[in-house]
Amino acid sequence: MVFELSTGMIRGLGTVVVFVAFIGLTLWVFSSKRSPEFAEARLLPFADEPQTDNQKNAATGSTRP
């Protein structure tokens, strides 16, 4: 038996590989273990902004000035 890779077979295997990668990535992104890491990463665009007094109070839960 001679196994010959045709163009259709290569494309089909490529589709299966991409599908498996998509499912793996989806499971990784929606994993509950990753939630704290993603919560921290979600705030990265604001990391270089200086905090105002209101933001500092909100972060500590304090309502006193």
QUICOR-V717916 format. One record per residue. N is the residue number from 1. RES is the residue in one letter. OMEGA is omega in degrees with one decimal (999 if undefined). NEAR is the number of other ideal C-beta (glycine too) atoms within 8 Angstrom. Layout:
n = {N,N}
res = {RES,RES}
omega = {OMEGA,OMEGA}
near = {NEAR,NEAR}
This chain:
n = {1,2,3,4,5,6,7,8,9,10,11,12,13,14,15,16,17,18,19,20,21,22,23,24,25,26,27,28,29,30,31,32,33,34,35,36,37,38,39,40,41,42,43,44,45,46,47,48,49,50,51,52,53,54,55,56,57,58,59,60,61,62,63,64,65}
res = {M,V,F,E,L,S,T,G,M,I,R,G,L,G,T,V,V,V,F,V,A,F,I,G,L,T,L,W,V,F,S,S,K,R,S,P,E,F,A,E,A,R,L,L,P,F,A,D,E,P,Q,T,D,N,Q,K,N,A,A,T,G,S,T,R,P}
omega = {179.9,179.6,-176.7,178.0,175.6,179.1,178.8,179.7,179.6,178.2,178.1,177.4,176.8,178.1,179.0,179.7,179.9,179.0,178.6,177.8,178.7,179.0,178.7,179.4,178.6,178.4,179.3,-177.1,-175.9,177.3,-178.7,177.3,-175.5,-174.8,179.4,179.3,-179.5,176.6,177.3,-179.5,-179.5,-177.9,-177.2,179.0,-178.0,-174.1,-176.4,179.0,177.5,-179.8,173.9,179.9,179.8,-179.9,179.0,178.8,-179.6,-179.1,-178.5,-179.1,-178.6,176.0,179.4,179.3,999}
near = {2,3,4,4,5,6,5,6,8,9,8,8,8,8,8,8,8,8,8,8,8,8,8,8,8,8,8,8,8,6,8,5,4,9,8,6,7,9,8,8,7,6,8,7,4,6,6,3,5,3,6,6,6,6,8,9,12,7,7,6,5,5,3,4,3}
